[in-house]
Amino acid sequence: MFAVSAAQLAIAKRAPEAFRDGIVTERGVGSCVIDFLDGTIVALRVFEAPADKQCFSVGEPVAFHDEAQILAEHELWISARLLVRPIDSEPAVG
């Protein structure tokens, strides 16, 4: 099931290698925190799935496509936007 736009889907299908694997470590109303396998941690605003689908529970594996802004769990794809830059990012040197 896809709860994303046609443009998002096209971007994701054009570059499937851009999906990054991680685990949901926090879940709030409309948001979640993902710990990626590379050690990066991000907070995402998650646009909810249809009412009949429970998704993105703490401890569940997910994949996030930065460019397409899609969060995927199993066969459910949902629009998700970064709330903050990666938590472990180095500050810009200027």
PyMOL Python script that loads the backbone (N, CA, C, O; Angstrom):
from pymol import cmd

cmd.read_pdbstr("""\
ATOM      1  N   MET A   1       0.845  -1.177   0.000  1.00  0.00           N
ATOM      2  CA  MET A   1       0.000   0.000   0.000  1.00  0.00           C
ATOM      3  C   MET A   1       0.882   1.229   0.000  1.00  0.00           C
ATOM      4  O   MET A   1       1.848   1.305   0.759  1.00  0.00           O
ATOM      5  N   PHE A   2       0.561   2.180  -0.836  1.00  0.00           N
ATOM      6  CA  PHE A   2       1.324   3.401  -0.942  1.00  0.00           C
ATOM      7  C   PHE A   2       0.462   4.592  -0.540  1.00  0.00           C
ATOM      8  O   PHE A   2      -0.573   4.843  -1.157  1.00  0.00           O
ATOM      9  N   ALA A   3       0.878   5.325   0.483  1.00  0.00           N
ATOM     10  CA  ALA A   3       0.208   6.559   0.886  1.00  0.00           C
ATOM     11  C   ALA A   3       1.153   7.719   0.581  1.00  0.00           C
ATOM     12  O   ALA A   3       1.428   8.566   1.431  1.00  0.00           O
ATOM     13  N   VAL A   4       1.645   7.729  -0.669  1.00  0.00           N
ATOM     14  CA  VAL A   4       2.571   8.750  -1.127  1.00  0.00           C
ATOM     15  C   VAL A   4       2.099   9.252  -2.482  1.00  0.00           C
ATOM     16  O   VAL A   4       1.243   8.636  -3.116  1.00  0.00           O
ATOM     17  N   SER A   5       2.659  10.370  -2.922  1.00  0.00           N
ATOM     18  CA  SER A   5       2.266  10.917  -4.217  1.00  0.00           C
ATOM     19  C   SER A   5       2.937  10.143  -5.349  1.00  0.00           C
ATOM     20  O   SER A   5       3.897   9.404  -5.133  1.00  0.00           O
ATOM     21  N   ALA A   6       2.416  10.325  -6.545  1.00  0.00           N
ATOM     22  CA  ALA A   6       2.997   9.680  -7.726  1.00  0.00           C
ATOM     23  C   ALA A   6       4.433  10.153  -7.941  1.00  0.00           C
ATOM     24  O   ALA A   6       5.285   9.370  -8.361  1.00  0.00           O
ATOM     25  N   ALA A   7       4.708  11.421  -7.658  1.00  0.00           N
ATOM     26  CA  ALA A   7       6.065  11.951  -7.823  1.00  0.00           C
ATOM     27  C   ALA A   7       7.034  11.290  -6.837  1.00  0.00           C
ATOM     28  O   ALA A   7       8.151  10.928  -7.208  1.00  0.00           O
ATOM     29  N   GLN A   8       6.603  11.135  -5.583  1.00  0.00           N
ATOM     30  CA  GLN A   8       7.449  10.464  -4.601  1.00  0.00           C
ATOM     31  C   GLN A   8       7.743   9.029  -5.022  1.00  0.00           C
ATOM     32  O   GLN A   8       8.880   8.565  -4.935  1.00  0.00           O
ATOM     33  N   LEU A   9       6.728   8.349  -5.468  1.00  0.00           N
ATOM     34  CA  LEU A   9       6.877   6.958  -5.893  1.00  0.00           C
ATOM     35  C   LEU A   9       7.844   6.853  -7.069  1.00  0.00           C
ATOM     36  O   LEU A   9       8.680   5.950  -7.102  1.00  0.00           O
ATOM     37  N   ALA A  10       7.741   7.763  -8.028  1.00  0.00           N
ATOM     38  CA  ALA A  10       8.634   7.752  -9.188  1.00  0.00           C
ATOM     39  C   ALA A  10      10.084   7.976  -8.763  1.00  0.00           C
ATOM     40  O   ALA A  10      10.987   7.310  -9.269  1.00  0.00           O
ATOM     41  N   ILE A  11      10.309   8.905  -7.842  1.00  0.00           N
ATOM     42  CA  ILE A  11      11.666   9.169  -7.351  1.00  0.00           C
ATOM     43  C   ILE A  11      12.228   7.940  -6.656  1.00  0.00           C
ATOM     44  O   ILE A  11      13.374   7.561  -6.897  1.00  0.00           O
ATOM     45  N   ALA A  12      11.442   7.322  -5.807  1.00  0.00           N
ATOM     46  CA  ALA A  12      11.900   6.141  -5.067  1.00  0.00           C
ATOM     47  C   ALA A  12      12.197   4.975  -5.999  1.00  0.00           C
ATOM     48  O   ALA A  12      13.178   4.258  -5.801  1.00  0.00           O
ATOM     49  N   LYS A  13      11.369   4.782  -7.001  1.00  0.00           N
ATOM     50  CA  LYS A  13      11.584   3.676  -7.935  1.00  0.00           C
ATOM     51  C   LYS A  13      12.791   3.934  -8.839  1.00  0.00           C
ATOM     52  O   LYS A  13      13.449   2.996  -9.289  1.00  0.00           O
ATOM     53  N   ARG A  14      13.074   5.211  -9.100  1.00  0.00           N
ATOM     54  CA  ARG A  14      14.218   5.557  -9.935  1.00  0.00           C
ATOM     55  C   ARG A  14      15.538   5.331  -9.195  1.00  0.00           C
ATOM     56  O   ARG A  14      16.560   5.054  -9.823  1.00  0.00           O
ATOM     57  N   ALA A  15      15.521   5.448  -7.870  1.00  0.00           N
ATOM     58  CA  ALA A  15      16.747   5.294  -7.073  1.00  0.00           C
ATOM     59  C   ALA A  15      16.478   4.456  -5.820  1.00  0.00           C
ATOM     60  O   ALA A  15      16.570   4.973  -4.706  1.00  0.00           O
ATOM     61  N   PRO A  16      16.148   3.174  -5.986  1.00  0.00           N
ATOM     62  CA  PRO A  16      15.820   2.339  -4.823  1.00  0.00           C
ATOM     63  C   PRO A  16      16.996   2.146  -3.868  1.00  0.00           C
ATOM     64  O   PRO A  16      16.796   1.854  -2.689  1.00  0.00           O
ATOM     65  N   GLU A  17      18.213   2.308  -4.368  1.00  0.00           N
ATOM     66  CA  GLU A  17      19.388   2.161  -3.505  1.00  0.00           C
ATOM     67  C   GLU A  17      19.508   3.284  -2.476  1.00  0.00           C
ATOM     68  O   GLU A  17      20.315   3.192  -1.551  1.00  0.00           O
ATOM     69  N   ALA A  18      18.714   4.337  -2.631  1.00  0.00           N
ATOM     70  CA  ALA A  18      18.768   5.460  -1.699  1.00  0.00           C
ATOM     71  C   ALA A  18      17.994   5.195  -0.404  1.00  0.00           C
ATOM     72  O   ALA A  18      18.087   5.987   0.534  1.00  0.00           O
ATOM     73  N   PHE A  19      17.240   4.106  -0.333  1.00  0.00           N
ATOM     74  CA  PHE A  19      16.573   3.763   0.925  1.00  0.00           C
ATOM     75  C   PHE A  19      17.623   3.411   1.960  1.00  0.00           C
ATOM     76  O   PHE A  19      18.554   2.660   1.672  1.00  0.00           O
ATOM     77  N   ARG A  20      17.479   3.950   3.168  1.00  0.00           N
ATOM     78  CA  ARG A  20      18.396   3.676   4.275  1.00  0.00           C
ATOM     79  C   ARG A  20      17.644   2.894   5.343  1.00  0.00           C
ATOM     80  O   ARG A  20      16.537   3.266   5.733  1.00  0.00           O
ATOM     81  N   ASP A  21      18.249   1.814   5.809  1.00  0.00           N
ATOM     82  CA  ASP A  21      17.616   0.949   6.801  1.00  0.00           C
ATOM     83  C   ASP A  21      17.861   1.447   8.215  1.00  0.00           C
ATOM     84  O   ASP A  21      18.940   1.939   8.543  1.00  0.00           O
ATOM     85  N   GLY A  22      16.836   1.309   9.043  1.00  0.00           N
ATOM     86  CA  GLY A  22      16.956   1.708  10.440  1.00  0.00           C
ATOM     87  C   GLY A  22      15.884   1.050  11.293  1.00  0.00           C
ATOM     88  O   GLY A  22      15.117   0.205  10.834  1.00  0.00           O
ATOM     89  N   ILE A  23      15.860   1.467  12.547  1.00  0.00           N
ATOM     90  CA  ILE A  23      14.902   0.951  13.529  1.00  0.00           C
ATOM     91  C   ILE A  23      14.179   2.137  14.160  1.00  0.00           C
ATOM     92  O   ILE A  23      14.800   3.149  14.484  1.00  0.00           O
ATOM     93  N   VAL A  24      12.869   2.009  14.332  1.00  0.00           N
ATOM     94  CA  VAL A  24      12.101   3.036  15.043  1.00  0.00           C
ATOM     95  C   VAL A  24      12.447   2.936  16.527  1.00  0.00           C
ATOM     96  O   VAL A  24      12.271   1.880  17.135  1.00  0.00           O
ATOM     97  N   THR A  25      12.941   4.036  17.116  1.00  0.00           N
ATOM     98  CA  THR A  25      13.303   4.023  18.538  1.00  0.00           C
ATOM     99  C   THR A  25      12.357   4.856  19.392  1.00  0.00           C
ATOM    100  O   THR A  25      12.300   4.676  20.608  1.00  0.00           O
ATOM    101  N   GLU A  26      11.616   5.765  18.767  1.00  0.00           N
ATOM    102  CA  GLU A  26      10.601   6.547  19.478  1.00  0.00           C
ATOM    103  C   GLU A  26       9.448   6.772  18.526  1.00  0.00           C
ATOM    104  O   GLU A  26       9.643   6.911  17.319  1.00  0.00           O
ATOM    105  N   ARG A  27       8.243   6.808  19.076  1.00  0.00           N
ATOM    106  CA  ARG A  27       7.059   7.053  18.248  1.00  0.00           C
ATOM    107  C   ARG A  27       6.132   7.968  19.005  1.00  0.00           C
ATOM    108  O   ARG A  27       5.751   7.685  20.140  1.00  0.00           O
ATOM    109  N   GLY A  28       5.770   9.064  18.375  1.00  0.00           N
ATOM    110  CA  GLY A  28       4.817   9.992  18.957  1.00  0.00           C
ATOM    111  C   GLY A  28       3.690  10.217  17.965  1.00  0.00           C
ATOM    112  O   GLY A  28       3.673   9.615  16.891  1.00  0.00           O
ATOM    113  N   VAL A  29       2.761  11.068  18.314  1.00  0.00           N
ATOM    114  CA  VAL A  29       1.670  11.392  17.404  1.00  0.00           C
ATOM    115  C   VAL A  29       2.246  12.204  16.252  1.00  0.00           C
ATOM    116  O   VAL A  29       2.680  13.341  16.436  1.00  0.00           O
ATOM    117  N   GLY A  30       2.244  11.616  15.077  1.00  0.00           N
ATOM    118  CA  GLY A  30       2.730  12.313  13.894  1.00  0.00           C
ATOM    119  C   GLY A  30       4.232  12.405  13.761  1.00  0.00           C
ATOM    120  O   GLY A  30       4.726  13.129  12.897  1.00  0.00           O
ATOM    121  N   SER A  31       4.977  11.690  14.594  1.00  0.00           N
ATOM    122  CA  SER A  31       6.430  11.747  14.485  1.00  0.00           C
ATOM    123  C   SER A  31       7.059  10.439  14.945  1.00  0.00           C
ATOM    124  O   SER A  31       6.429   9.622  15.616  1.00  0.00           O
ATOM    125  N   CYS A  32       8.320  10.266  14.564  1.00  0.00           N
ATOM    126  CA  CYS A  32       9.080   9.119  15.051  1.00  0.00           C
ATOM    127  C   CYS A  32      10.566   9.445  14.956  1.00  0.00           C
ATOM    128  O   CYS A  32      10.975  10.341  14.218  1.00  0.00           O
ATOM    129  N   VAL A  33      11.355   8.706  15.709  1.00  0.00           N
ATOM    130  CA  VAL A  33      12.807   8.815  15.652  1.00  0.00           C
ATOM    131  C   VAL A  33      13.324   7.508  15.085  1.00  0.00           C
ATOM    132  O   VAL A  33      12.921   6.423  15.503  1.00  0.00           O
ATOM    133  N   ILE A  34      14.232   7.637  14.118  1.00  0.00           N
ATOM    134  CA  ILE A  34      14.814   6.466  13.461  1.00  0.00           C
ATOM    135  C   ILE A  34      16.308   6.441  13.743  1.00  0.00           C
ATOM    136  O   ILE A  34      17.004   7.435  13.539  1.00  0.00           O
ATOM    137  N   ASP A  35      16.794   5.302  14.213  1.00  0.00           N
ATOM    138  CA  ASP A  35      18.235   5.061  14.336  1.00  0.00           C
ATOM    139  C   ASP A  35      18.639   4.248  13.118  1.00  0.00           C
ATOM    140  O   ASP A  35      18.256   3.085  12.991  1.00  0.00           O
ATOM    141  N   PHE A  36      19.415   4.856  12.216  1.00  0.00           N
ATOM    142  CA  PHE A  36      19.849   4.156  11.012  1.00  0.00           C
ATOM    143  C   PHE A  36      21.021   3.239  11.330  1.00  0.00           C
ATOM    144  O   PHE A  36      21.737   3.441  12.311  1.00  0.00           O
ATOM    145  N   LEU A  37      21.201   2.249  10.504  1.00  0.00           N
ATOM    146  CA  LEU A  37      22.255   1.264  10.713  1.00  0.00           C
ATOM    147  C   LEU A  37      23.642   1.887  10.648  1.00  0.00           C
ATOM    148  O   LEU A  37      24.595   1.326  11.190  1.00  0.00           O
ATOM    149  N   ASP A  38      23.773   3.052   9.984  1.00  0.00           N
ATOM    150  CA  ASP A  38      25.071   3.726   9.913  1.00  0.00           C
ATOM    151  C   ASP A  38      25.354   4.590  11.138  1.00  0.00           C
ATOM    152  O   ASP A  38      26.385   5.260  11.197  1.00  0.00           O
ATOM    153  N   GLY A  39      24.438   4.580  12.126  1.00  0.00           N
ATOM    154  CA  GLY A  39      24.617   5.340  13.355  1.00  0.00           C
ATOM    155  C   GLY A  39      23.941   6.698  13.368  1.00  0.00           C
ATOM    156  O   GLY A  39      23.883   7.343  14.415  1.00  0.00           O
ATOM    157  N   THR A  40      23.434   7.143  12.239  1.00  0.00           N
ATOM    158  CA  THR A  40      22.729   8.415  12.163  1.00  0.00           C
ATOM    159  C   THR A  40      21.362   8.277  12.820  1.00  0.00           C
ATOM    160  O   THR A  40      20.699   7.246  12.695  1.00  0.00           O
ATOM    161  N   ILE A  41      20.950   9.326  13.521  1.00  0.00           N
ATOM    162  CA  ILE A  41      19.641   9.353  14.175  1.00  0.00           C
ATOM    163  C   ILE A  41      18.883  10.566  13.647  1.00  0.00           C
ATOM    164  O   ILE A  41      19.416  11.676  13.636  1.00  0.00           O
ATOM    165  N   VAL A  42      17.642  10.361  13.209  1.00  0.00           N
ATOM    166  CA  VAL A  42      16.827  11.466  12.710  1.00  0.00           C
ATOM    167  C   VAL A  42      15.437  11.428  13.319  1.00  0.00           C
ATOM    168  O   VAL A  42      14.927  10.372  13.694  1.00  0.00           O
ATOM    169  N   ALA A  43      14.845  12.596  13.407  1.00  0.00           N
ATOM    170  CA  ALA A  43      13.441  12.721  13.798  1.00  0.00           C
ATOM    171  C   ALA A  43      12.650  13.036  12.535  1.00  0.00           C
ATOM    172  O   ALA A  43      13.050  13.883  11.736  1.00  0.00           O
ATOM    173  N   LEU A  44      11.533  12.352  12.362  1.00  0.00           N
ATOM    174  CA  LEU A  44      10.703  12.527  11.175  1.00  0.00           C
ATOM    175  C   LEU A  44       9.281  12.911  11.548  1.00  0.00           C
ATOM    176  O   LEU A  44       8.742  12.445  12.552  1.00  0.00           O
ATOM    177  N   ARG A  45       8.682  13.764  10.728  1.00  0.00           N
ATOM    178  CA  ARG A  45       7.235  13.976  10.793  1.00  0.00           C
ATOM    179  C   ARG A  45       6.632  12.934   9.872  1.00  0.00           C
ATOM    180  O   ARG A  45       6.977  12.864   8.693  1.00  0.00           O
ATOM    181  N   VAL A  46       5.739  12.133  10.404  1.00  0.00           N
ATOM    182  CA  VAL A  46       5.151  11.027   9.649  1.00  0.00           C
ATOM    183  C   VAL A  46       3.695  11.348   9.355  1.00  0.00           C
ATOM    184  O   VAL A  46       2.915  11.648  10.259  1.00  0.00           O
ATOM    185  N   PHE A  47       3.345  11.283   8.088  1.00  0.00           N
ATOM    186  CA  PHE A  47       1.962  11.483   7.686  1.00  0.00           C
ATOM    187  C   PHE A  47       1.272  10.141   7.802  1.00  0.00           C
ATOM    188  O   PHE A  47       1.688   9.167   7.175  1.00  0.00           O
ATOM    189  N   GLU A  48       0.235  10.085   8.589  1.00  0.00           N
ATOM    190  CA  GLU A  48      -0.359   8.826   9.044  1.00  0.00           C
ATOM    191  C   GLU A  48      -0.887   7.934   7.929  1.00  0.00           C
ATOM    192  O   GLU A  48      -1.313   8.393   6.869  1.00  0.00           O
ATOM    193  N   ALA A  49      -0.839   6.662   8.216  1.00  0.00           N
ATOM    194  CA  ALA A  49      -1.370   5.637   7.334  1.00  0.00           C
ATOM    195  C   ALA A  49      -2.895   5.631   7.425  1.00  0.00           C
ATOM    196  O   ALA A  49      -3.469   6.217   8.343  1.00  0.00           O
ATOM    197  N   PRO A  50      -3.537   4.977   6.483  1.00  0.00           N
ATOM    198  CA  PRO A  50      -4.984   4.815   6.591  1.00  0.00           C
ATOM    199  C   PRO A  50      -5.365   4.187   7.938  1.00  0.00           C
ATOM    200  O   PRO A  50      -4.581   3.446   8.530  1.00  0.00           O
ATOM    201  N   ALA A  51      -6.544   4.485   8.399  1.00  0.00           N
ATOM    202  CA  ALA A  51      -6.986   4.068   9.736  1.00  0.00           C
ATOM    203  C   ALA A  51      -6.903   2.566   9.969  1.00  0.00           C
ATOM    204  O   ALA A  51      -6.735   2.128  11.108  1.00  0.00           O
ATOM    205  N   ASP A  52      -7.016   1.771   8.911  1.00  0.00           N
ATOM    206  CA  ASP A  52      -7.005   0.320   9.092  1.00  0.00           C
ATOM    207  C   ASP A  52      -5.586  -0.265   9.146  1.00  0.00           C
ATOM    208  O   ASP A  52      -5.427  -1.484   9.217  1.00  0.00           O
ATOM    209  N   LYS A  53      -4.553   0.592   9.112  1.00  0.00           N
ATOM    210  CA  LYS A  53      -3.171   0.111   9.121  1.00  0.00           C
ATOM    211  C   LYS A  53      -2.436   0.630  10.354  1.00  0.00           C
ATOM    212  O   LYS A  53      -2.336   1.839  10.560  1.00  0.00           O
ATOM    213  N   GLN A  54      -1.926  -0.280  11.164  1.00  0.00           N
ATOM    214  CA  GLN A  54      -1.065   0.077  12.283  1.00  0.00           C
ATOM    215  C   GLN A  54       0.364   0.058  11.758  1.00  0.00           C
ATOM    216  O   GLN A  54       0.775  -0.915  11.126  1.00  0.00           O
ATOM    217  N   CYS A  55       1.120   1.108  12.008  1.00  0.00           N
ATOM    218  CA  CYS A  55       2.460   1.133  11.424  1.00  0.00           C
ATOM    219  C   CYS A  55       3.459   1.833  12.326  1.00  0.00           C
ATOM    220  O   CYS A  55       3.098   2.584  13.231  1.00  0.00           O
ATOM    221  N   PHE A  56       4.703   1.567  12.055  1.00  0.00           N
ATOM    222  CA  PHE A  56       5.837   2.251  12.653  1.00  0.00           C
ATOM    223  C   PHE A  56       5.858   2.169  14.176  1.00  0.00           C
ATOM    224  O   PHE A  56       5.876   3.193  14.858  1.00  0.00           O
ATOM    225  N   SER A  57       5.856   0.967  14.695  1.00  0.00           N
ATOM    226  CA  SER A  57       5.954   0.748  16.138  1.00  0.00           C
ATOM    227  C   SER A  57       7.419   0.768  16.562  1.00  0.00           C
ATOM    228  O   SER A  57       8.308   0.457  15.769  1.00  0.00           O
ATOM    229  N   VAL A  58       7.662   1.133  17.814  1.00  0.00           N
ATOM    230  CA  VAL A  58       9.019   1.121  18.354  1.00  0.00           C
ATOM    231  C   VAL A  58       9.595  -0.280  18.223  1.00  0.00           C
ATOM    232  O   VAL A  58       8.943  -1.270  18.555  1.00  0.00           O
ATOM    233  N   GLY A  59      10.824  -0.345  17.735  1.00  0.00           N
ATOM    234  CA  GLY A  59      11.509  -1.616  17.550  1.00  0.00           C
ATOM    235  C   GLY A  59      11.369  -2.205  16.164  1.00  0.00           C
ATOM    236  O   GLY A  59      12.049  -3.176  15.831  1.00  0.00           O
ATOM    237  N   GLU A  60      10.493  -1.631  15.347  1.00  0.00           N
ATOM    238  CA  GLU A  60      10.270  -2.159  13.999  1.00  0.00           C
ATOM    239  C   GLU A  60      11.346  -1.674  13.031  1.00  0.00           C
ATOM    240  O   GLU A  60      11.782  -0.526  13.106  1.00  0.00           O
ATOM    241  N   PRO A  61      11.773  -2.551  12.123  1.00  0.00           N
ATOM    242  CA  PRO A  61      12.691  -2.119  11.074  1.00  0.00           C
ATOM    243  C   PRO A  61      11.932  -1.315  10.015  1.00  0.00           C
ATOM    244  O   PRO A  61      10.805  -1.653   9.650  1.00  0.00           O
ATOM    245  N   VAL A  62      12.561  -0.259   9.536  1.00  0.00           N
ATOM    246  CA  VAL A  62      11.982   0.600   8.500  1.00  0.00           C
ATOM    247  C   VAL A  62      13.079   0.993   7.522  1.00  0.00           C
ATOM    248  O   VAL A  62      14.258   0.719   7.748  1.00  0.00           O
ATOM    249  N   ALA A  63      12.679   1.634   6.443  1.00  0.00           N
ATOM    250  CA  ALA A  63      13.626   2.203   5.492  1.00  0.00           C
ATOM    251  C   ALA A  63      13.130   3.599   5.133  1.00  0.00           C
ATOM    252  O   ALA A  63      11.931   3.813   4.957  1.00  0.00           O
ATOM    253  N   PHE A  64      14.064   4.551   5.025  1.00  0.00           N
ATOM    254  CA  PHE A  64      13.710   5.931   4.694  1.00  0.00           C
ATOM    255  C   PHE A  64      14.452   6.345   3.435  1.00  0.00           C
ATOM    256  O   PHE A  64      15.656   6.120   3.307  1.00  0.00           O
ATOM    257  N   HIS A  65      13.722   6.951   2.509  1.00  0.00           N
ATOM    258  CA  HIS A  65      14.299   7.475   1.266  1.00  0.00           C
ATOM    259  C   HIS A  65      14.357   8.985   1.422  1.00  0.00           C
ATOM    260  O   HIS A  65      13.325   9.656   1.393  1.00  0.00           O
ATOM    261  N   ASP A  66      15.577   9.528   1.590  1.00  0.00           N
ATOM    262  CA  ASP A  66      15.742  10.970   1.839  1.00  0.00           C
ATOM    263  C   ASP A  66      15.176  11.834   0.716  1.00  0.00           C
ATOM    264  O   ASP A  66      14.455  12.796   0.981  1.00  0.00           O
ATOM    265  N   GLU A  67      15.492  11.505  -0.520  1.00  0.00           N
ATOM    266  CA  GLU A  67      15.075  12.333  -1.639  1.00  0.00           C
ATOM    267  C   GLU A  67      13.565  12.269  -1.866  1.00  0.00           C
ATOM    268  O   GLU A  67      12.921  13.298  -2.069  1.00  0.00           O
ATOM    269  N   ALA A  68      13.008  11.071  -1.831  1.00  0.00           N
ATOM    270  CA  ALA A  68      11.570  10.903  -2.064  1.00  0.00           C
ATOM    271  C   ALA A  68      10.738  11.214  -0.821  1.00  0.00           C
ATOM    272  O   ALA A  68       9.523  11.391  -0.914  1.00  0.00           O
ATOM    273  N   GLN A  69      11.384  11.279   0.334  1.00  0.00           N
ATOM    274  CA  GLN A  69      10.723  11.521   1.614  1.00  0.00           C
ATOM    275  C   GLN A  69       9.626  10.480   1.875  1.00  0.00           C
ATOM    276  O   GLN A  69       8.462  10.796   2.122  1.00  0.00           O
ATOM    277  N   ILE A  70      10.070   9.229   1.805  1.00  0.00           N
ATOM    278  CA  ILE A  70       9.184   8.095   2.048  1.00  0.00           C
ATOM    279  C   ILE A  70       9.750   7.268   3.190  1.00  0.00           C
ATOM    280  O   ILE A  70      10.942   6.960   3.216  1.00  0.00           O
ATOM    281  N   LEU A  71       8.885   6.912   4.136  1.00  0.00           N
ATOM    282  CA  LEU A  71       9.230   5.968   5.189  1.00  0.00           C
ATOM    283  C   LEU A  71       8.476   4.679   4.888  1.00  0.00           C
ATOM    284  O   LEU A  71       7.255   4.684   4.734  1.00  0.00           O
ATOM    285  N   ALA A  72       9.218   3.573   4.806  1.00  0.00           N
ATOM    286  CA  ALA A  72       8.621   2.298   4.414  1.00  0.00           C
ATOM    287  C   ALA A  72       8.778   1.273   5.530  1.00  0.00           C
ATOM    288  O   ALA A  72       9.840   1.140   6.139  1.00  0.00           O
ATOM    289  N   GLU A  73       7.699   0.560   5.775  1.00  0.00           N
ATOM    290  CA  GLU A  73       7.696  -0.561   6.708  1.00  0.00           C
ATOM    291  C   GLU A  73       6.948  -1.686   6.013  1.00  0.00           C
ATOM    292  O   GLU A  73       5.753  -1.580   5.735  1.00  0.00           O
ATOM    293  N   HIS A  74       7.666  -2.759   5.740  1.00  0.00           N
ATOM    294  CA  HIS A  74       7.094  -3.871   4.982  1.00  0.00           C
ATOM    295  C   HIS A  74       6.558  -3.335   3.652  1.00  0.00           C
ATOM    296  O   HIS A  74       7.325  -2.772   2.871  1.00  0.00           O
ATOM    297  N   GLU A  75       5.298  -3.491   3.384  1.00  0.00           N
ATOM    298  CA  GLU A  75       4.745  -3.024   2.118  1.00  0.00           C
ATOM    299  C   GLU A  75       3.987  -1.707   2.236  1.00  0.00           C
ATOM    300  O   GLU A  75       3.321  -1.292   1.288  1.00  0.00           O
ATOM    301  N   LEU A  76       4.079  -1.054   3.374  1.00  0.00           N
ATOM    302  CA  LEU A  76       3.409   0.228   3.584  1.00  0.00           C
ATOM    303  C   LEU A  76       4.410   1.355   3.420  1.00  0.00           C
ATOM    304  O   LEU A  76       5.429   1.388   4.110  1.00  0.00           O
ATOM    305  N   TRP A  77       4.130   2.277   2.513  1.00  0.00           N
ATOM    306  CA  TRP A  77       4.981   3.447   2.292  1.00  0.00           C
ATOM    307  C   TRP A  77       4.180   4.692   2.663  1.00  0.00           C
ATOM    308  O   TRP A  77       3.049   4.872   2.210  1.00  0.00           O
ATOM    309  N   ILE A  78       4.783   5.554   3.497  1.00  0.00           N
ATOM    310  CA  ILE A  78       4.120   6.758   3.995  1.00  0.00           C
ATOM    311  C   ILE A  78       5.034   7.968   3.762  1.00  0.00           C
ATOM    312  O   ILE A  78       6.256   7.843   3.837  1.00  0.00           O
ATOM    313  N   SER A  79       4.452   9.121   3.484  1.00  0.00           N
ATOM    314  CA  SER A  79       5.237  10.353   3.389  1.00  0.00           C
ATOM    315  C   SER A  79       5.795  10.707   4.754  1.00  0.00           C
ATOM    316  O   SER A  79       5.098  10.614   5.765  1.00  0.00           O
ATOM    317  N   ALA A  80       7.056  11.113   4.777  1.00  0.00           N
ATOM    318  CA  ALA A  80       7.705  11.508   6.026  1.00  0.00           C
ATOM    319  C   ALA A  80       8.707  12.609   5.710  1.00  0.00           C
ATOM    320  O   ALA A  80       9.399  12.550   4.694  1.00  0.00           O
ATOM    321  N   ARG A  81       8.785  13.601   6.567  1.00  0.00           N
ATOM    322  CA  ARG A  81       9.697  14.732   6.378  1.00  0.00           C
ATOM    323  C   ARG A  81      10.636  14.834   7.565  1.00  0.00           C
ATOM    324  O   ARG A  81      10.242  14.583   8.704  1.00  0.00           O
ATOM    325  N   LEU A  82      11.879  15.203   7.293  1.00  0.00           N
ATOM    326  CA  LEU A  82      12.835  15.425   8.378  1.00  0.00           C
ATOM    327  C   LEU A  82      12.372  16.593   9.237  1.00  0.00           C
ATOM    328  O   LEU A  82      12.049  17.662   8.721  1.00  0.00           O
ATOM    329  N   LEU A  83      12.341  16.385  10.551  1.00  0.00           N
ATOM    330  CA  LEU A  83      12.029  17.470  11.484  1.00  0.00           C
ATOM    331  C   LEU A  83      13.289  18.257  11.829  1.00  0.00           C
ATOM    332  O   LEU A  83      13.251  19.478  11.979  1.00  0.00           O
ATOM    333  N   VAL A  84      14.379  17.556  11.948  1.00  0.00           N
ATOM    334  CA  VAL A  84      15.675  18.174  12.265  1.00  0.00           C
ATOM    335  C   VAL A  84      16.734  17.466  11.447  1.00  0.00           C
ATOM    336  O   VAL A  84      16.527  16.349  10.974  1.00  0.00           O
ATOM    337  N   ARG A  85      17.866  18.122  11.286  1.00  0.00           N
ATOM    338  CA  ARG A  85      18.952  17.417  10.605  1.00  0.00           C
ATOM    339  C   ARG A  85      19.441  16.292  11.508  1.00  0.00           C
ATOM    340  O   ARG A  85      19.124  16.270  12.698  1.00  0.00           O
ATOM    341  N   PRO A  86      20.198  15.376  10.964  1.00  0.00           N
ATOM    342  CA  PRO A  86      20.639  14.240  11.781  1.00  0.00           C
ATOM    343  C   PRO A  86      21.226  14.674  13.117  1.00  0.00           C
ATOM    344  O   PRO A  86      22.007  15.622  13.183  1.00  0.00           O
ATOM    345  N   ILE A  87      20.850  13.986  14.160  1.00  0.00           N
ATOM    346  CA  ILE A  87      21.225  14.358  15.518  1.00  0.00           C
ATOM    347  C   ILE A  87      22.715  14.286  15.736  1.00  0.00           C
ATOM    348  O   ILE A  87      23.254  15.070  16.517  1.00  0.00           O
ATOM    349  N   ASP A  88      23.412  13.362  15.065  1.00  0.00           N
ATOM    350  CA  ASP A  88      24.837  13.243  15.278  1.00  0.00           C
ATOM    351  C   ASP A  88      25.648  13.980  14.213  1.00  0.00           C
ATOM    352  O   ASP A  88      26.846  13.727  14.078  1.00  0.00           O
ATOM    353  N   SER A  89      25.029  14.881  13.458  1.00  0.00           N
ATOM    354  CA  SER A  89      25.742  15.634  12.429  1.00  0.00           C
ATOM    355  C   SER A  89      26.737  16.597  13.057  1.00  0.00           C
ATOM    356  O   SER A  89      26.507  17.154  14.130  1.00  0.00           O
ATOM    357  N   GLU A  90      27.826  16.774  12.369  1.00  0.00           N
ATOM    358  CA  GLU A  90      28.818  17.763  12.789  1.00  0.00           C
ATOM    359  C   GLU A  90      28.288  19.138  12.411  1.00  0.00           C
ATOM    360  O   GLU A  90      27.669  19.288  11.358  1.00  0.00           O
ATOM    361  N   PRO A  91      28.519  20.148  13.249  1.00  0.00           N
ATOM    362  CA  PRO A  91      28.100  21.507  12.880  1.00  0.00           C
ATOM    363  C   PRO A  91      28.889  22.006  11.676  1.00  0.00           C
ATOM    364  O   PRO A  91      30.037  21.613  11.470  1.00  0.00           O
ATOM    365  N   ALA A  92      28.279  22.856  10.901  1.00  0.00           N
ATOM    366  CA  ALA A  92      28.953  23.415   9.733  1.00  0.00           C
ATOM    367  C   ALA A  92      30.122  24.281  10.188  1.00  0.00           C
ATOM    368  O   ALA A  92      30.012  25.043  11.148  1.00  0.00           O
ATOM    369  N   VAL A  93      31.221  24.153   9.495  1.00  0.00           N
ATOM    370  CA  VAL A  93      32.406  24.973   9.796  1.00  0.00           C
ATOM    371  C   VAL A  93      32.414  26.126   8.824  1.00  0.00           C
ATOM    372  O   VAL A  93      32.298  25.930   7.614  1.00  0.00           O
ATOM    373  N   GLY A  94      32.548  27.316   9.344  1.00  0.00           N
ATOM    374  CA  GLY A  94      32.344  28.394   8.451  1.00  0.00           C
ATOM    375  C   GLY A  94      33.346  29.402   8.298  1.00  0.00           C
ATOM    376  O   GLY A  94      33.164  30.339   7.521  1.00  0.00           O
TER     377      GLY A  94
END
""", "prot")
cmd.dss("prot")
cmd.show_as("cartoon", "prot")
cmd.util.cbc("prot")
cmd.orient("prot")
